[in-house]
Amino acid sequence: MITVLYFARLRESLGLDREQIELSSSLSTVGDLIAHLRARGGAWQTELAPGKPVRIAVDQDMANPATPLADGCEVALFPPVTGG
């Protein structure tokens, strides 16, 4: 089981701030997780569409699609932040 946290516009668009997802053999990397979430359709597909800026951290370290997931890890999804 992993915990997925959603921040800023993702939390608002998706209607939740966190959820638990069971890991499986087809869900072993960050890329697999994003594909799994996109497959839900609707706002999930829109917010996590290829090319739409979303940052991902696993256990508070920046991650990429090849980053492996392990039981008990925390995955955070958030839009990029700009300063000014």
Contacts in CASP RR format, 6 or more apart in sequence:
PFRMAT RR
TARGET T0000
AUTHOR 0000-0000-0000
METHOD contacts of the structure
MODEL  1
MITVLYFARLRESLGLDREQIELSSSLSTVGDLIAHLRARGGAWQTELAP
GKPVRIAVDQDMANPATPLADGCEVALFPPVTGG
1 20 0 8 1.000
1 21 0 8 1.000
1 22 0 8 1.000
1 23 0 8 1.000
1 71 0 8 1.000
1 72 0 8 1.000
2 20 0 8 1.000
2 21 0 8 1.000
2 23 0 8 1.000
2 33 0 8 1.000
2 69 0 8 1.000
2 70 0 8 1.000
2 71 0 8 1.000
2 72 0 8 1.000
2 73 0 8 1.000
2 74 0 8 1.000
2 75 0 8 1.000
3 18 0 8 1.000
3 19 0 8 1.000
3 20 0 8 1.000
3 72 0 8 1.000
3 73 0 8 1.000
3 74 0 8 1.000
3 75 0 8 1.000
4 18 0 8 1.000
4 19 0 8 1.000
4 20 0 8 1.000
4 21 0 8 1.000
4 33 0 8 1.000
4 37 0 8 1.000
4 75 0 8 1.000
4 76 0 8 1.000
4 77 0 8 1.000
5 17 0 8 1.000
5 18 0 8 1.000
5 74 0 8 1.000
5 75 0 8 1.000
5 76 0 8 1.000
5 77 0 8 1.000
6 14 0 8 1.000
6 15 0 8 1.000
6 16 0 8 1.000
6 17 0 8 1.000
6 18 0 8 1.000
6 77 0 8 1.000
6 78 0 8 1.000
7 17 0 8 1.000
7 76 0 8 1.000
7 77 0 8 1.000
7 78 0 8 1.000
7 79 0 8 1.000
8 78 0 8 1.000
8 79 0 8 1.000
9 47 0 8 1.000
9 79 0 8 1.000
10 47 0 8 1.000
10 54 0 8 1.000
10 77 0 8 1.000
10 78 0 8 1.000
10 79 0 8 1.000
11 17 0 8 1.000
13 43 0 8 1.000
13 46 0 8 1.000
13 47 0 8 1.000
14 43 0 8 1.000
14 44 0 8 1.000
14 47 0 8 1.000
15 43 0 8 1.000
21 27 0 8 1.000
21 33 0 8 1.000
21 36 0 8 1.000
23 69 0 8 1.000
23 70 0 8 1.000
23 71 0 8 1.000
26 32 0 8 1.000
27 33 0 8 1.000
27 36 0 8 1.000
27 69 0 8 1.000
28 68 0 8 1.000
28 69 0 8 1.000
29 65 0 8 1.000
29 66 0 8 1.000
29 67 0 8 1.000
29 68 0 8 1.000
29 69 0 8 1.000
30 56 0 8 1.000
30 58 0 8 1.000
30 63 0 8 1.000
30 64 0 8 1.000
30 65 0 8 1.000
30 66 0 8 1.000
30 67 0 8 1.000
30 69 0 8 1.000
30 75 0 8 1.000
31 65 0 8 1.000
31 66 0 8 1.000
32 69 0 8 1.000
33 69 0 8 1.000
33 75 0 8 1.000
34 48 0 8 1.000
34 56 0 8 1.000
34 65 0 8 1.000
37 44 0 8 1.000
37 48 0 8 1.000
38 44 0 8 1.000
38 45 0 8 1.000
38 48 0 8 1.000
38 49 0 8 1.000
39 45 0 8 1.000
46 52 0 8 1.000
47 54 0 8 1.000
48 54 0 8 1.000
48 77 0 8 1.000
53 79 0 8 1.000
53 80 0 8 1.000
54 77 0 8 1.000
54 78 0 8 1.000
54 79 0 8 1.000
54 80 0 8 1.000
55 62 0 8 1.000
55 77 0 8 1.000
55 78 0 8 1.000
55 79 0 8 1.000
55 80 0 8 1.000
56 62 0 8 1.000
56 63 0 8 1.000
56 64 0 8 1.000
56 67 0 8 1.000
56 75 0 8 1.000
56 76 0 8 1.000
56 77 0 8 1.000
57 63 0 8 1.000
57 75 0 8 1.000
57 76 0 8 1.000
57 78 0 8 1.000
58 67 0 8 1.000
58 69 0 8 1.000
58 73 0 8 1.000
58 74 0 8 1.000
58 75 0 8 1.000
58 76 0 8 1.000
59 73 0 8 1.000
59 74 0 8 1.000
60 74 0 8 1.000
60 76 0 8 1.000
63 75 0 8 1.000
69 75 0 8 1.000
END
